[in-house]
Amino acid sequence: MHSTRSIEVLCLALAALVLIWSGSIVVETGPVIVLLGAFTVAILVFRARRFFPGRTRTRLLIESWSMVVFITGVLWLTGGSRSPLLNLYLLPIILSALTLGRLVTMIQVGVIVLTDFALAALTPGANVLSLGFASQVVGQLAPFLLVAYLTSTLSADITEARERIENLAQTDALTGLLNQRAFNEVWQRVHEGAERAAGPYALLLIDMDRLKVINDSFGHEAGNSALTLVAQCLQRSIRGTDVAARFGGDEFAVLLPGATPEIAEQVVKRVRHNVYKTTLDLRSRMIRCSVSIGIASYPRDSREMREVIATADRQMYRDKELRRAPGTTASA
């Protein structure tokens, strides 16, 4: 944001320097000074904290178009389309391309083209219908269109790459679920919201049974397939407002905002059912997976996050031990 705002200062500084060094191009000194002063005030207003707070795009639109207006005024007072300051139009174009997207940038370029035609048409002796006039204008404005296209394309690529990096930093590469760090950030916000509203939530810790057996018998690719299957079953079993994550290895977690203990029990049943009914085809053998699940409810089990997850962890290992006990069936 600071780098884009500096474009306005650069625009003002370049205009002022050229006008000072080449005083002969100024048609009327008074209006130019007024225009420079007005744009200086505008820059100070743009930098004020109360100028459209929280509405970055609106502020950038106003800043970008104000630069176009300022430059057009400077050109009008310094020779029109023949002014050496014509290339100042590149600055608002770059600002729009970097921050506002290709559509806004192309609209801005179109307005600049029409403005340049108008300034050229008002030049004494100009024949706007001649081929020479058209080729001159096209030659002047072609770099603007090229810069707008290349800069907006580069900006879009950078934005996409940043989003991919942020997504990779928050998700588990194998399952596509949130990773533990991102899950903890979401959980912290949900916990604080529950404290303020005195509302409940539930936390499930889930451990896949006998993943080591699958890895040893069929290879790690089969184990990865089993983990992906469990992740897909979790996503099918929860609401859109719930959050699922992989903690690493064979461990998963599910956060159920606003869920009572009774709702959490229903989710657990859905998870068990969906995991068990989905078979894994490994070397022509149909393998059924299963999971051990621990439940903790806020505020029933504790009001401290550390105790909530500790309770869920104890319940999960208790469930796993019960499933391993003689007389029980633990399906791989």
C-alpha positions in Angstrom: 0.0 0.0 0.0 2.8 2.5 0.8 4.5 1.7 -2.5 1.4 2.5 -4.5 0.7 5.7 -2.6 4.2 6.9 -3.4 3.2 6.9 -7.1 1.1 10.0 -6.4 4.1 11.8 -4.9 6.2 10.7 -7.8 3.6 12.1 -10.3 3.6 15.4 -8.5 7.4 15.6 -8.2 8.0 14.8 -11.9 5.4 17.3 -13.0 6.9 20.0 -10.8 10.5 19.3 -11.8 9.7 19.4 -15.5 7.7 22.6 -15.1 10.5 24.3 -13.2 13.3 23.2 -15.5 11.3 23.9 -18.7 9.4 27.0 -17.9 9.0 27.8 -21.5 6.4 25.0 -22.0 4.0 26.6 -19.5 1.2 28.5 -21.2 -0.1 30.1 -18.0 1.9 30.0 -14.8 -0.9 30.8 -12.3 -3.2 27.9 -13.2 -0.3 25.5 -13.1 0.7 26.6 -9.6 -3.0 26.3 -8.5 -3.2 22.8 -10.0 0.0 21.6 -8.3 -1.2 23.0 -5.0 -4.6 21.3 -5.3 -3.0 18.0 -6.1 -0.7 18.4 -3.1 -3.7 18.9 -0.9 -5.4 15.9 -2.4 -2.3 13.7 -1.7 -2.4 14.8 2.0 -6.1 14.0 2.1 -5.5 10.6 0.6 -2.9 9.8 3.3 -5.3 10.8 6.1 -6.4 7.8 8.2 -10.1 8.8 7.9 -10.1 8.8 4.2 -12.5 5.9 3.4 -11.2 3.7 6.3 -11.5 0.0 5.5 -12.5 0.6 1.9 -9.1 0.2 0.2 -10.5 -0.4 -3.3 -12.7 2.8 -3.2 -9.7 4.8 -2.0 -7.5 3.5 -4.8 -10.1 4.2 -7.4 -10.3 7.8 -6.3 -6.5 8.2 -6.1 -6.0 6.7 -9.5 -8.6 8.8 -11.3 -7.5 12.0 -9.5 -4.1 11.4 -11.0 -5.6 11.2 -14.4 -7.5 14.4 -13.9 -4.3 16.1 -12.5 -2.2 15.0 -15.5 -4.9 16.0 -18.0 -4.9 19.5 -16.4 -1.2 19.7 -16.5 -1.1 18.7 -20.2 -3.8 21.2 -21.0 -1.7 24.0 -19.6 1.6 22.7 -21.1 0.9 22.2 -24.8 -1.8 19.5 -24.9 -0.9 16.2 -26.6 2.5 17.7 -27.6 3.5 18.2 -23.9 6.6 16.4 -22.7 4.6 15.4 -19.7 2.3 13.0 -21.7 4.1 10.0 -20.3 2.9 10.8 -16.8 -0.2 8.9 -17.7 1.8 5.8 -17.2 1.8 6.3 -13.4 -2.0 6.0 -12.8 -2.1 3.2 -15.4 0.6 1.2 -13.4 -1.3 2.0 -10.1 -4.5 0.6 -11.5 -2.9 -2.4 -13.1 -1.2 -3.3 -9.8 -4.2 -2.8 -7.5 -7.5 -2.6 -9.3 -7.4 -5.3 -12.0 -7.4 -5.5 -15.7 -10.9 -4.2 -16.4 -10.5 -1.0 -14.5 -7.1 -0.5 -16.1 -8.4 -0.9 -19.6 -11.3 1.5 -18.9 -8.8 4.0 -17.7 -6.6 3.5 -20.8 -9.7 4.1 -23.0 -10.5 7.3 -21.2 -6.8 8.4 -21.6 -7.0 7.7 -25.3 -10.1 9.7 -25.7 -8.6 12.5 -23.6 -5.5 12.6 -25.8 -7.6 12.7 -29.0 -9.5 15.6 -27.5 -6.3 17.5 -26.5 -4.8 16.9 -29.9 -8.0 18.0 -31.7 -7.9 21.3 -29.8 -4.3 21.9 -31.0 -4.3 24.7 -33.6 -3.8 23.4 -37.1 -4.5 19.7 -36.2 -6.4 17.7 -38.7 -8.0 14.9 -36.7 -9.2 13.1 -39.8 -5.8 12.7 -41.4 -3.9 9.4 -41.4 -0.8 11.2 -40.1 -2.7 12.5 -37.1 -4.1 9.0 -36.3 -0.7 7.3 -36.6 0.9 10.0 -34.3 -1.7 9.4 -31.6 -1.5 5.6 -31.9 2.3 5.9 -31.6 2.0 8.0 -28.5 -0.6 5.7 -26.8 0.5 2.2 -27.8 3.1 2.1 -25.0 0.3 2.9 -22.5 -1.8 -0.1 -23.7 1.2 -2.4 -23.6 2.2 -1.3 -20.1 -1.4 -1.7 -18.9 -1.7 -5.2 -20.3 1.7 -6.5 -19.1 1.5 -4.9 -15.6 -2.1 -6.2 -15.0 -1.1 -9.7 -16.2 2.0 -9.7 -13.9 -0.1 -8.4 -11.0 -2.7 -11.2 -11.6 0.1 -13.8 -11.7 1.6 -12.5 -8.5 -1.8 -12.5 -6.8 -2.4 -16.1 -7.8 1.0 -17.2 -6.7 0.5 -15.5 -3.3 -2.8 -17.2 -2.9 -1.3 -20.5 -3.7 1.5 -19.9 -1.2 -1.0 -18.9 1.5 -3.1 -21.9 0.8 -0.1 -24.2 1.0 0.8 -22.6 4.3 -2.6 -23.3 5.8 -3.5 -26.7 4.3 -2.2 -30.3 4.5 -0.8 -31.2 1.1 -2.1 -34.8 1.1 -5.7 -34.3 2.2 -6.4 -30.7 1.5 -7.7 -30.2 5.1 -6.3 -27.4 7.3 -3.0 -28.1 8.9 -2.6 -27.9 12.7 -1.4 -24.3 12.8 -4.3 -23.0 10.7 -6.7 -25.1 12.7 -5.5 -23.7 16.0 -6.0 -20.1 14.7 -9.6 -20.9 13.8 -10.1 -22.7 17.1 -8.8 -19.7 19.0 -11.3 -17.4 17.3 -14.2 -19.8 17.9 -13.2 -20.2 21.6 -13.0 -16.5 22.1 -16.4 -16.1 20.4 -17.9 -18.8 22.6 -16.5 -17.0 25.7 -18.1 -13.8 24.7 -21.5 -15.3 23.7 -21.5 -18.0 26.4 -22.2 -20.5 23.7 -21.0 -24.1 23.3 -18.7 -25.8 20.8 -17.3 -29.3 20.5 -13.9 -30.6 19.5 -13.3 -34.1 18.0 -9.9 -35.7 17.9 -9.8 -38.6 15.4 -7.1 -41.3 15.0 -7.2 -43.7 12.1 -7.0 -47.3 13.2 -4.2 -49.7 12.0 -2.6 -47.3 9.5 0.7 -48.9 10.2 -0.7 -52.3 9.2 -1.9 -50.9 5.8 1.5 -49.2 5.2 3.4 -52.4 6.1 1.1 -54.7 4.0 0.4 -52.5 1.0 2.9 -49.7 1.0 2.8 -46.0 1.9 0.8 -45.1 -1.2 -1.9 -47.3 0.1 -1.6 -45.6 3.5 -1.9 -42.2 1.8 -5.0 -43.4 0.0 -6.5 -44.5 3.3 -5.8 -41.1 4.9 -7.3 -39.3 1.9 -10.4 -41.5 2.3 -10.8 -40.6 5.9 -10.4 -36.9 5.1 -13.1 -37.1 2.5 -15.4 -38.9 4.9 -14.9 -36.2 7.5 -15.8 -33.5 5.0 -19.0 -35.4 4.1 -19.9 -35.8 7.8 -19.7 -32.2 9.0 -21.6 -29.0 8.3 -20.4 -26.1 6.2 -19.6 -24.1 9.4 -17.5 -26.9 10.9 -13.7 -27.2 10.4 -11.7 -30.3 9.7 -7.9 -30.6 9.9 -5.1 -33.1 9.7 -2.7 -32.9 12.6 -0.2 -35.1 11.0 0.4 -38.8 10.7 -2.9 -40.6 11.3 -4.5 -37.9 13.5 -7.3 -35.5 12.5 -9.4 -32.9 14.3 -12.8 -31.5 13.8 -14.2 -28.3 15.3 -17.9 -28.0 15.7 -18.8 -24.3 16.5 -22.1 -23.9 18.4 -22.5 -27.7 18.8 -23.9 -29.2 22.0 -22.6 -32.5 23.3 -25.7 -34.2 21.7 -24.9 -32.7 18.3 -21.3 -33.8 18.6 -22.3 -37.4 19.3 -24.4 -37.4 16.1 -21.5 -36.1 14.1 -19.3 -38.9 15.6 -21.8 -41.5 14.5 -21.9 -40.1 11.0 -18.1 -40.1 10.8 -17.8 -43.7 11.9 -20.6 -44.7 9.5 -19.1 -42.9 6.5 -15.6 -44.2 7.1 -16.7 -47.8 7.6 -19.0 -47.9 4.6 -16.3 -46.5 2.3 -14.0 -49.3 1.2 -10.5 -49.1 -0.1 -9.5 -51.2 -3.0 -5.9 -52.4 -2.5 -4.5 -55.1 -4.8 -7.9 -56.5 -5.5 -8.7 -56.6 -1.7 -11.5 -54.5 -0.3 -10.3 -52.9 2.9 -12.6 -51.3 5.4 -11.1 -48.5 7.5 -12.1 -47.4 11.0 -11.3 -44.5 13.3 -11.1 -43.9 17.1 -12.7 -40.7 18.2 -12.5 -38.6 21.3 -15.1 -35.8 22.1 -14.7 -32.7 24.3 -17.4 -30.1 24.8 -17.0 -26.5 25.8 -18.0 -25.4 28.5 -19.2 -28.8 29.8 -15.7 -30.4 30.0 -13.6 -27.3 30.5 -13.4 -23.6 29.8 -9.7 -23.8 29.0 -8.5 -24.7 25.5 -5.7 -26.8 26.9 -8.1 -28.9 29.0 -10.6 -29.2 26.2 -8.1 -30.8 23.8 -6.6 -32.9 26.7 -10.1 -34.3 27.4 -10.6 -35.1 23.7 -7.2 -36.8 23.5 -8.0 -38.9 26.6 -11.3 -39.9 25.2 -9.8 -40.8 21.8 -7.2 -43.2 23.4 -9.9 -44.7 25.6 -12.0 -45.4 22.5 -8.9 -46.9 20.8 -8.2 -49.2 23.7 -11.8 -50.3 23.9 -11.8 -51.2 20.2 -8.6 -53.2 20.7 -10.1 -55.1 23.7 -10.8 -58.8 23.4 -14.3 -59.4 22.0 -14.3 -56.2 19.9 -13.8 -55.9 16.2 -11.2 -53.5 14.8 -11.4 -53.4 11.1 -8.5 -52.3 9.0 
